[in-house]
C-alpha cells in the first residue's frame, strides 16, 4: 500500500486531496499542517510521495523541501508542490531542487488527480515495485458498492449501469445492509431516502463504527435533492435518484468519482477567466491601437451581413476538447482600427485584413496563456480563418465579450466549446 504525506496548513485542501487519494487509490494518507510537523511525519512513516504546500506558517514549503533534499534518507522521495497561481515563478525556481510536479490552488480535482497519477506511475516505473502496481487499485481493479433500497427496479437499474465497473452488493433493509458491509467492506454505500430518518442515521453511524479507520463514503439516494440537502448531515453527499441513465451517470461521475465532464470543465474555466480576458483585450487594444475600450452588454448584432469574423479552432487532445475563439466587427470599424494600428507601429505594407489577423493572433496567444496556466495544452501554431459573421451564429455560442472603443467602434470576442 502506498503511503502519502500531505503537508498543508489549509484543512480544506488536505481534506480534498485526501478524498482524491482515498477514492482513486489504495493508500494510507498522513496529514501535517506545517513543514515542522511534516518532517516528523517523514521520519515516522517514510512515505512514497509528499504533497507540499509552499506557503505555510512555522516552516514553509521552500525550507521544508530544502531539508528533504539535503537528507540522505528522504532526498529521493518524490515531492509534488501545492501552489497558488501567482506563485508559478517560485515553482520554476524550485525545479532544479527536484520537485516532481505541482498542483494549483484552488484545487481542480480532476486535474490534480491526473498530475498525482502521473507522479505515482513514475514512482512505480522508477522503483520497479511491481507488487505495488498490483495492489495500487482495489482488487481486480474494481471498487465495491452497496446499495440499500427497497425498490427492486431501481436496484436493477443501478446495477445495470455500474455493474461493469464496480462489484455491486444489494440490500433491502438497514440490517441486511449492515451485515453485507461487515462482510465485504464496500468502498461506497448508497442509501434510499425512503427509509425513515432514524433508520438512515442508525445505519450510517453503525457503518462508520464498523469501518473504523477504513475510508468509506455514504450517499443518500433521493428524488428531491433540494428538500433533502438540509437533513443529510451524516451523509457524504446526495445523489439524484433518476431513471435517466445519462443524467444518473453524469451525476455519479461528478459527485462520487469527482470526474467532471470535459465540456463542463472548460466552460467553467473559461467563464471564470472572463475578467482576465477582458483586461487582456483592453491592454492589447490600447497597446496596438492606442484605443481605450469599454466592455459592454450586447447579446447580438442587428445586421450580421455587414460583420466579418476571424476565428481559430484549437484543441487539447489530452482533455478531449476544442475551443473556437472568434473576433468580429464591421468592415468600417475594422478599417478604422487597423489604420490606427498601422500608424502606431509604422506598418504601411499590410492590408487591413492582415493587420486584423495579427491583432487576433496576439489576443489568442494571450488567452491561451491564461488557459495553459489552468492545465490546458493548446497549440502555439494558430490557423486563422475569415468568415462572414452570420456563418458562425448558432446555438453553440457560449461566452461573448462585446467591446466598444472611444471612437464607437464595436467588436465582439467569443468562445465556443466542443468535444473532440
C-alpha positions in Angstrom: 0.0 0.0 0.0 1.2 3.5 -0.9 1.9 5.9 1.9 1.1 9.6 1.1 2.0 12.6 3.2 0.1 15.9 2.7 1.8 18.9 4.2 -0.5 21.9 4.0 -1.9 24.4 6.6 -5.2 24.6 4.8 -7.5 21.9 6.3 -10.0 22.1 3.4 -7.1 21.5 0.9 -5.9 18.5 2.9 -9.5 17.2 3.0 -10.0 17.5 -0.7 -6.6 15.9 -1.6 -7.3 13.1 0.9 -10.6 12.4 -0.8 -8.9 12.2 -4.2 -6.4 9.6 -2.9 -8.9 7.6 -1.0 -11.4 7.4 -3.8 -8.9 6.6 -6.6 -6.1 4.6 -5.0 -5.4 2.1 -2.3 -3.2 4.1 0.1 -2.7 5.5 3.6 -2.8 9.3 3.9 -0.9 11.1 6.6 -1.6 14.8 7.2 0.6 17.6 8.6 -0.3 21.3 9.0 3.2 22.7 8.5 6.7 21.8 7.5 8.0 21.1 11.0 5.2 18.6 11.7 5.7 17.2 8.2 9.4 16.4 8.8 8.5 14.5 11.9 5.9 12.5 9.9 8.6 11.8 7.2 10.8 10.2 9.8 7.9 8.2 11.3 6.2 6.9 8.1 8.8 7.3 5.3 6.1 8.0 2.7 6.2 7.1 -1.0 5.0 10.6 -2.0 4.9 14.0 -0.4 2.4 16.8 -1.3 3.9 20.1 -0.1 2.3 23.5 0.2 4.7 26.3 -0.5 3.1 28.9 1.9 2.7 27.8 5.5 3.4 29.2 9.0 6.1 27.9 11.3 8.1 26.3 8.4 7.2 27.0 4.8 7.4 24.6 1.8 10.6 26.0 0.4 12.5 25.4 3.6 10.9 22.0 4.1 11.9 21.0 0.6 15.5 22.1 1.2 15.7 19.9 4.3 14.1 16.9 2.5 16.6 17.1 -0.4 19.5 17.5 2.0 18.7 14.3 3.8 20.3 11.1 2.6 17.1 9.2 3.7 14.5 11.4 2.2 16.2 13.0 -0.8 14.7 10.6 -3.4 11.1 10.8 -2.2 9.0 12.5 -4.9 7.6 15.8 -3.9 4.6 17.4 -5.6 4.2 21.0 -4.5 0.9 22.8 -4.0 0.9 26.5 -5.0 -1.3 29.4 -5.9 -1.3 30.8 -9.5 0.7 33.8 -8.5 3.5 31.6 -7.2 4.2 29.9 -10.5 7.6 31.7 -10.8 8.6 30.3 -7.4 7.7 26.8 -8.7 10.0 27.3 -11.7 12.9 28.3 -9.3 12.3 25.0 -7.4 12.6 22.8 -10.5 16.3 22.3 -10.0 15.6 21.1 -6.4 13.9 18.0 -7.7 10.2 18.6 -7.4 8.1 16.1 -9.4 5.2 18.3 -10.4 2.9 20.9 -9.0 -0.9 21.4 -8.3 -2.5 24.8 -8.5 -4.9 26.3 -5.9 -7.8 26.4 -5.9 -7.7 22.6 -6.4 -9.3 21.2 -9.6 -10.0 17.6 -8.5 -9.7 16.0 -12.0 -6.5 17.9 -13.0 -5.0 17.2 -9.6 -5.8 13.5 -10.0 -4.0 13.4 -13.4 -0.9 15.1 -12.0 -0.9 12.8 -9.0 -1.5 9.7 -11.1 1.4 10.7 -13.4 3.7 11.1 -10.5 2.8 7.8 -8.9 3.1 6.0 -12.2 6.7 7.3 -12.4 7.3 6.0 -8.8 6.2 2.5 -9.9 8.3 2.6 -13.1 11.4 4.1 -11.5 11.5 1.8 -8.4 10.2 -1.3 -10.3 7.8 -2.1 -7.5 5.6 -4.5 -9.3 4.0 -5.6 -6.1 2.7 -2.1 -5.5 1.4 -1.8 -9.0 -0.7 -4.9 -8.5 -2.1 -3.6 -5.2 -2.3 0.0 -6.4 -6.0 -0.1 -7.2 -8.7 -2.1 -5.4 -8.8 -5.9 -6.0 -9.3 -6.8 -9.7 -9.4 -3.1 -10.5 -12.9 -2.9 -9.2 -14.2 -1.0 -6.2 -17.2 -2.3 -4.3 -20.6 -0.6 -3.9 -23.5 -1.4 -1.5 -27.0 -0.1 -2.5 -29.6 -0.2 0.3 -33.0 0.3 -1.3 -36.5 -1.4 -1.2 -37.1 -0.6 -4.8 -36.1 -3.7 -6.8 -36.4 -1.9 -10.2 -34.1 0.9 -9.2 -31.5 -1.6 -7.8 -31.6 -3.4 -11.1 -31.2 -0.1 -13.0 -28.3 0.9 -10.7 -26.5 -2.5 -11.2 -27.1 -2.4 -15.0 -25.3 1.0 -15.2 -22.4 0.4 -12.8 -22.0 -3.4 -12.7 -19.3 -3.5 -15.3 -17.1 -1.1 -13.3 -17.9 -2.0 -9.7 -18.8 -5.0 -7.6 -22.4 -4.3 -6.6 -24.0 -5.6 -3.4 -27.7 -5.1 -2.9 -29.8 -4.9 0.3 -33.4 -4.2 1.0 -33.1 -3.1 4.7 -30.7 -1.4 7.0 -29.9 -4.6 8.9 -29.2 -6.5 5.7 -27.1 -3.6 4.5 -25.0 -3.6 7.7 -24.4 -7.3 7.5 -23.2 -7.0 3.9 -20.9 -4.1 4.9 -19.5 -6.0 7.8 -18.7 -8.9 5.5 -17.4 -7.2 2.3 -16.4 -3.7 3.5 -17.5 -1.9 0.3 -16.0 1.5 -0.6 -19.3 3.3 -1.3 -22.7 2.9 0.2 -25.9 4.4 -1.3 -29.0 4.6 1.0 -32.5 5.3 -0.2 -34.3 8.3 1.3 -37.4 6.1 1.5 -36.1 4.7 4.8 -37.0 6.6 8.0 -34.6 9.3 9.2 -33.8 7.3 12.3 -33.1 4.2 10.3 -30.8 6.1 8.0 -29.0 7.7 10.9 -28.5 4.4 12.8 -27.3 2.6 9.6 -24.7 5.3 8.8 -23.4 5.5 12.3 -23.1 1.7 12.6 -21.3 1.6 9.3 -18.7 4.2 10.3 -18.3 2.4 13.6 -17.6 -0.9 11.9 -15.4 0.8 9.3 -13.1 2.2 11.9 -10.1 3.8 10.0 -11.2 2.4 6.7 -12.4 5.2 4.3 -16.0 4.7 3.3 -18.3 7.2 1.6 -22.1 7.1 2.2 -24.5 8.8 -0.1 -28.2 9.5 0.1 -30.3 8.5 -2.9 -33.3 10.8 -3.3 -35.7 12.1 -6.0 -35.6 15.6 -4.5 -32.1 16.7 -3.7 -33.2 20.3 -2.7 -35.5 19.1 0.1 -33.1 16.6 1.4 -30.0 18.8 1.5 -30.7 20.2 4.9 -31.3 16.8 6.6 -28.3 14.8 5.5 -25.5 15.9 7.8 -24.4 12.3 8.3 -24.1 11.6 4.6 -21.1 12.5 2.3 -23.5 13.7 -0.4 -26.8 13.5 -2.2 -27.2 11.6 -5.5 -30.2 12.3 -7.7 -32.4 9.2 -7.9 -33.3 9.5 -11.6 -34.2 6.8 -14.1 -32.4 8.7 -16.9 -29.2 6.7 -17.4 -27.2 9.6 -18.9 -28.1 12.0 -16.2 -27.5 9.4 -13.4 -24.0 8.5 -14.8 -23.1 12.2 -15.2 -24.1 13.0 -11.6 -22.5 9.8 -10.3 -19.2 10.6 -12.0 -19.2 14.2 -10.8 -20.2 13.5 -7.2 -18.7 10.1 -6.4 -15.7 9.8 -8.7 -15.1 13.6 -8.9 -14.9 13.3 -12.7 -16.1 16.5 -14.4 -17.4 16.4 -17.9 -14.6 17.9 -20.0 -17.1 20.3 -21.7 -18.5 21.5 -18.4 -15.0 21.8 -17.1 -13.6 24.0 -19.9 -16.8 26.1 -19.9 -16.3 26.7 -16.1 -12.6 27.5 -16.6 -13.3 30.0 -19.5 -16.2 31.6 -17.6 -14.2 32.1 -14.5 -11.4 33.6 -16.7 -13.5 36.2 -18.4 -12.3 39.1 -16.1 -8.7 38.2 -17.1 -9.6 38.0 -20.8 -11.3 41.4 -20.6 -8.2 43.0 -19.1 -6.0 41.4 -21.8 -8.3 42.7 -24.5 -8.3 46.2 -23.2 -4.5 46.2 -22.8 -3.9 44.7 -26.2 -6.2 47.2 -28.0 -4.5 50.1 -26.2 -1.0 48.8 -26.9 -1.5 48.4 -30.6 -4.3 50.9 -31.5 -3.9 53.3 -28.6 -7.7 53.0 -28.1 -9.3 52.8 -24.8 -12.2 50.3 -24.9 -15.2 49.6 -22.7 -16.8 46.2 -22.1 -20.5 46.4 -22.9 -23.6 44.3 -22.8 -24.6 43.2 -26.3 -26.3 39.9 -27.0 -26.3 40.0 -30.7 -25.7 42.2 -33.8 -28.6 43.7 -35.6 -27.2 43.2 -39.1 -24.8 40.3 -39.3 -24.4 40.6 -43.0 -22.1 43.5 -42.5 -19.9 41.9 -39.9 -16.9 39.7 -40.6 -15.3 37.3 -38.2 -11.8 35.9 -37.6 -11.8 32.6 -35.9 -9.4 29.8 -34.9 -10.2 26.3 -33.6 -7.6 24.9 -31.2 -7.7 21.6 -29.4 -6.4 19.9 -26.3 -6.2 16.3 -27.3 -5.5 15.0 -23.7 -8.5 16.8 -22.3 -10.6 15.8 -25.4 -12.0 19.3 -26.0 -11.7 22.1 -28.6 -12.1 25.8 -28.2 -13.2 28.1 -31.0 -12.2 31.7 -30.5 -13.6 34.5 -32.7 -13.1 38.2 -33.1 -15.8 40.0 -35.2 -16.5 43.6 -36.3 -17.9 45.5 -39.2 -15.7 46.3 -42.2 -15.9 50.0 -41.4 -14.7 49.5 -37.8 -12.0 47.0 -38.8 -10.6 49.5 -41.3 -10.7 52.3 -38.7 -9.0 50.2 -36.1 -6.3 48.8 -38.4 -5.5 52.2 -39.8 -4.7 53.4 -36.3 -2.6 50.3 -35.7 -0.7 50.9 -38.9 0.1 54.4 -37.9 1.2 53.4 -34.4 3.5 50.6 -35.4 4.7 52.2 -38.6 3.4 49.4 -40.8 2.2 50.5 -44.2 2.8 47.4 -46.3 0.0 45.3 -44.8 -3.7 45.2 -45.7 -6.4 45.9 -43.1 -7.2 42.2 -43.0 -3.6 41.2 -42.4 -3.3 43.7 -39.5 -6.6 42.5 -38.1 -5.3 38.9 -38.2 -2.1 39.8 -36.5 -4.1 41.5 -33.7 -6.3 38.5 -33.4 -3.3 36.1 -33.2 -1.9 38.2 -30.4 -5.1 38.1 -28.5 -5.5 34.3 -28.9 -1.9 33.7 -27.7 -2.6 35.7 -24.6 -5.9 33.9 -24.0 -4.2 30.5 -24.5 -1.5 31.5 -22.0 -4.2 32.1 -19.3 -5.8 28.7 -20.1 -2.4 26.9 -20.2 -1.9 28.2 -16.6 -5.1 26.3 -15.7 -3.8 23.0 -17.2 -4.8 23.1 -20.8 -2.3 22.4 -23.6 -3.4 24.4 -26.6 -1.0 24.6 -29.5 1.1 27.6 -30.3 0.6 27.4 -34.0 -2.7 29.2 -34.7 -4.5 28.9 -38.0 -6.8 32.0 -38.5 -9.7 32.0 -41.0 -12.0 34.8 -42.1 -15.7 34.2 -42.5 -18.9 36.3 -42.6 -20.2 36.7 -39.0 -23.6 35.1 -39.8 -21.9 31.7 -40.6 -20.8 31.4 -37.0 -24.1 32.4 -35.3 -25.7 29.3 -33.8 -26.9 27.9 -30.6 -23.4 26.8 -29.6 -22.3 30.3 -28.7 -21.4 30.1 -25.0 -19.5 33.2 -23.9 -19.4 36.6 -25.7 -17.4 39.7 -24.8 -18.6 42.8 -26.6 -16.4 45.9 -26.6 -16.8 49.5 -27.7 -13.8 51.8 -28.4 -13.7 55.5 -27.6 -14.4 56.1 -31.3 -17.6 54.0 -31.0 -16.0 51.1 -32.9 -17.8 47.9 -32.0 -16.2 44.5 -31.7 -17.1 41.1 -30.3 -14.8 38.3 -28.9 -16.4 35.0 -28.2 -15.8 31.3 -27.3 -17.5 28.1 -28.4 -16.7 24.8 -26.8 -16.9 21.2 -28.1 -15.7 17.7 -27.5 -13.2 16.1 -29.9 
